[in-house]
């Protein structure tokens, strides 16, 4: 049986499809939906649902959430609702966080063109990028990345079971800050996963090195190269607002 919040995510994806718009799961639940067959030690509990929706779908998202009997966070949605919305379950035990057009935490990830997939979750490459953009990984992030990298192959395209190498390279080659955070994480993840299980750590190490090498070898944008000259002397990431529910 699926955890209740996983079922809620599926229901919201279905309701959106029925109403002619697209929402797709990200975060831990998105990875749960993609990384089927992950080692049981990489499964975890979920406290909320994260969704991505099209940039110009504010009203459509609101219609979907009302249809699901969810209640919006009034002040937050009034101020931020064009880019991000928060909705509560009827008993207020969990919330749904909707990102419209982009995912923005430590770094910005454009998602507007990444929702047209025949799956309730974002493509695996985008799920991975939302984790690699975290400057200070926590145990949930490590577990989620390990679940993806041990159930997927690095390849080309967004088919189930693949992490699209081209998408990773495209994003990281245009943004020195994102590249720096992501490659830092790819270097430390194998050790963090090995503390859980050495064999899982070896699997993660091979995938992480393949991605790190692909990102390092790819041509970089002019903006990337200009920012690289400044390097770590200036902070290269944003500090997420931890006060958000």
Wavefront OBJ file of the C-alpha trace (Angstrom):
o trace
v 0.000 0.000 0.000
v 1.301 3.485 -0.886
v 1.796 6.072 1.882
v -1.190 8.464 2.065
v 0.753 11.467 0.781
v 1.956 9.491 -2.235
v -1.685 8.703 -2.990
v -2.540 12.385 -2.572
v 0.164 13.343 -5.065
v -1.209 10.853 -7.583
v -4.734 12.207 -7.072
v -3.611 15.793 -7.662
v -1.762 14.815 -10.840
v -4.895 13.041 -12.075
v -7.184 15.958 -11.217
v -4.899 18.353 -13.060
v -4.770 16.111 -16.131
v -8.558 15.904 -16.139
v -8.748 19.701 -16.096
v -6.322 20.144 -18.960
v -3.253 21.284 -17.046
v -0.142 19.522 -15.798
v 1.285 19.112 -12.336
v 4.065 16.662 -11.617
v 5.553 15.493 -8.331
v 9.043 16.388 -7.185
v 10.864 16.106 -3.859
v 10.896 12.856 -1.944
v 7.521 11.740 -3.263
v 8.576 12.382 -6.851
v 11.607 10.175 -6.246
v 9.432 7.543 -4.570
v 7.307 7.433 -7.729
v 10.331 7.188 -10.022
v 12.702 5.010 -7.980
v 10.522 1.943 -7.726
v 12.500 -1.061 -6.552
v 14.902 1.012 -4.460
v 16.642 -0.701 -1.571
v 14.232 -0.701 1.423
v 16.808 1.186 3.461
v 16.383 4.091 1.045
v 12.661 4.416 1.695
v 11.550 7.154 4.067
v 8.553 8.950 5.521
v 7.097 12.089 3.942
v 5.746 15.175 5.670
v 4.476 17.059 2.636
v 3.857 16.920 -1.111
v 5.912 18.950 -3.591
v 4.512 19.627 -7.071
v 5.624 21.531 -10.151
v 3.114 23.285 -12.407
v 3.326 25.509 -15.507
v 4.373 29.109 -14.980
v 1.069 30.581 -16.148
v -1.224 28.057 -14.459
v -1.965 29.893 -11.220
v -5.750 29.787 -11.596
v -5.738 26.217 -12.890
v -3.694 25.092 -9.890
v -6.104 26.831 -7.552
v -9.020 25.034 -9.207
v -7.290 21.656 -8.768
v -6.544 22.291 -5.092
v -10.094 23.405 -4.347
v -11.401 20.305 -6.121
v -9.220 18.199 -3.800
v -10.693 19.999 -0.736
v -7.360 21.596 0.150
v -7.136 24.991 1.842
v -4.665 27.630 0.747
v -2.261 29.514 2.994
v -3.962 32.914 2.497
v -1.187 35.456 3.031
v 1.532 33.413 1.369
v -0.577 32.578 -1.691
v -1.751 36.168 -2.059
v 1.826 37.436 -2.105
v 3.665 34.572 -3.809
v 0.929 32.635 -5.621
v 2.152 33.392 -9.133
v 5.392 31.504 -8.469
v 4.693 29.299 -5.455
v 1.637 28.200 -3.480
v 1.016 26.328 -0.222
v -2.119 24.262 0.380
v -3.159 22.342 3.496
v -4.975 19.052 3.864
v -8.375 19.336 5.634
v -6.911 18.235 8.978
v -3.829 20.465 8.464
v -1.551 17.514 9.118
v 0.376 18.046 5.872
v 0.739 20.618 3.136
v 1.185 20.689 -0.631
v 3.888 23.005 -1.957
v 3.406 23.971 -5.622
v 6.213 25.552 -7.664
v 5.021 27.334 -10.802
v 7.435 27.351 -13.719
v 10.604 26.966 -11.717
v 12.107 25.426 -8.618
v 14.067 28.030 -6.678
v 15.903 27.251 -3.464
v 19.709 27.466 -3.312
v 19.682 27.659 -7.126
v 17.083 28.193 -9.841
v 15.877 25.308 -12.027
v 13.536 26.088 -14.934
v 10.797 23.444 -15.086
v 8.269 25.024 -17.445
v 9.264 22.799 -20.358
v 9.731 19.646 -18.282
v 6.156 18.768 -17.320
v 4.955 17.056 -20.480
v 5.889 13.533 -19.421
v 3.597 10.520 -19.213
v 4.382 9.925 -15.560
v 3.123 11.435 -12.275
v 6.638 12.666 -11.389
v 9.115 14.972 -13.066
v 11.826 13.338 -15.191
v 14.550 11.705 -13.131
v 17.187 14.227 -14.244
v 15.157 17.111 -12.864
v 14.459 15.271 -9.621
v 18.183 14.728 -9.251
v 18.966 18.384 -9.976
v 16.538 19.541 -7.265
v 18.609 17.526 -4.801
v 22.054 18.417 -6.149
v 21.233 22.141 -5.780
v 21.118 21.826 -1.968
v 24.185 23.480 -0.442
v 23.937 21.608 2.852
v 22.646 18.084 2.237
v 20.633 16.443 4.985
v 20.050 12.723 5.425
v 16.781 12.826 3.470
v 18.576 14.396 0.498
v 21.300 11.738 0.628
v 18.717 8.956 0.808
v 16.733 10.403 -2.102
v 19.773 10.791 -4.357
v 20.916 7.263 -3.529
v 17.458 5.919 -4.417
v 17.631 7.617 -7.824
v 21.218 6.686 -8.651
v 20.822 3.035 -7.640
v 17.638 2.484 -9.675
v 18.484 4.484 -12.808
v 21.045 4.393 -15.604
v 22.804 7.495 -16.908
v 21.738 7.853 -20.531
v 20.020 10.081 -23.047
v 16.331 10.932 -22.738
v 13.621 10.924 -20.104
v 12.321 7.389 -20.457
v 11.595 5.509 -17.214
v 14.786 4.181 -15.682
v 17.034 6.822 -17.285
v 18.689 9.954 -15.943
v 19.201 12.220 -18.936
v 22.877 13.131 -19.067
v 22.111 15.912 -21.556
v 19.686 17.637 -19.193
v 22.207 17.569 -16.330
v 24.942 18.989 -18.564
v 22.635 21.641 -20.060
v 21.711 23.036 -16.646
v 25.129 22.880 -15.025
v 27.067 24.220 -18.026
v 25.138 27.485 -17.994
v 25.357 28.294 -14.266
v 28.690 28.240 -12.430
v 27.010 28.472 -9.043
v 24.701 25.522 -9.661
v 27.628 23.592 -11.162
v 29.782 24.252 -8.111
v 27.159 23.116 -5.623
v 26.192 20.069 -7.686
v 29.742 18.855 -8.251
v 30.599 19.415 -4.582
v 27.653 17.160 -3.746
v 28.574 14.540 -6.334
v 32.013 14.302 -4.727
v 30.756 13.825 -1.173
v 27.678 11.657 -1.798
v 29.511 8.307 -2.211
v 31.042 8.606 1.251
v 27.743 9.595 2.816
v 25.955 6.634 1.210
v 28.795 4.234 2.061
v 28.161 4.982 5.722
v 24.778 3.335 5.183
v 26.032 0.466 3.046
v 29.391 0.087 1.220
v 27.849 -1.631 -1.805
v 25.266 1.119 -2.256
v 28.102 3.614 -1.865
v 30.084 1.981 -4.686
v 27.051 2.099 -6.972
v 26.464 5.772 -6.179
v 30.176 6.535 -6.646
v 30.188 5.155 -10.195
v 27.083 7.105 -11.237
v 28.215 10.291 -9.491
v 31.624 10.180 -11.166
v 30.036 9.681 -14.592
v 27.830 12.733 -14.065
v 30.623 14.828 -12.598
v 32.910 14.006 -15.514
v 30.209 14.782 -18.098
v 29.531 18.160 -16.469
v 33.238 18.992 -16.204
v 33.999 18.125 -19.853
v 31.038 19.975 -21.415
v 31.490 23.396 -23.048
v 30.442 26.220 -20.743
v 28.387 29.345 -21.414
v 29.900 32.827 -21.427
v 28.002 33.658 -18.228
v 29.429 30.516 -16.604
v 32.994 31.495 -17.490
v 32.576 35.089 -16.302
v 31.210 33.933 -12.930
v 33.953 31.318 -12.632
v 36.552 34.106 -12.587
v 35.080 35.357 -9.303
v 34.897 31.846 -7.892
v 34.132 31.192 -4.247
v 35.200 34.663 -3.142
v 31.544 35.645 -3.527
v 28.615 33.518 -2.349
v 27.283 31.534 -5.313
v 23.957 30.329 -3.876
v 20.799 31.705 -2.327
v 19.702 31.064 1.250
v 16.218 29.465 1.156
v 13.543 31.001 3.330
v 13.274 28.486 6.156
v 10.215 30.247 7.559
v 8.043 28.903 4.738
v 5.778 26.075 5.934
l 1 2 3 4 5 6 7 8 9 10 11 12 13 14 15 16 17 18 19 20 21 22 23 24 25 26 27 28 29 30 31 32 33 34 35 36 37 38 39 40 41 42 43 44 45 46 47 48 49 50 51 52 53 54 55 56 57 58 59 60 61 62 63 64 65 66 67 68 69 70 71 72 73 74 75 76 77 78 79 80 81 82 83 84 85 86 87 88 89 90 91 92 93 94 95 96 97 98 99 100 101 102 103 104 105 106 107 108 109 110 111 112 113 114 115 116 117 118 119 120 121 122 123 124 125 126 127 128 129 130 131 132 133 134 135 136 137 138 139 140 141 142 143 144 145 146 147 148 149 150 151 152 153 154 155 156 157 158 159 160 161 162 163 164 165 166 167 168 169 170 171 172 173 174 175 176 177 178 179 180 181 182 183 184 185 186 187 188 189 190 191 192 193 194 195 196 197 198 199 200 201 202 203 204 205 206 207 208 209 210 211 212 213 214 215 216 217 218 219 220 221 222 223 224 225 226 227 228 229 230 231 232 233 234 235 236 237 238 239 240 241 242 243 244 245
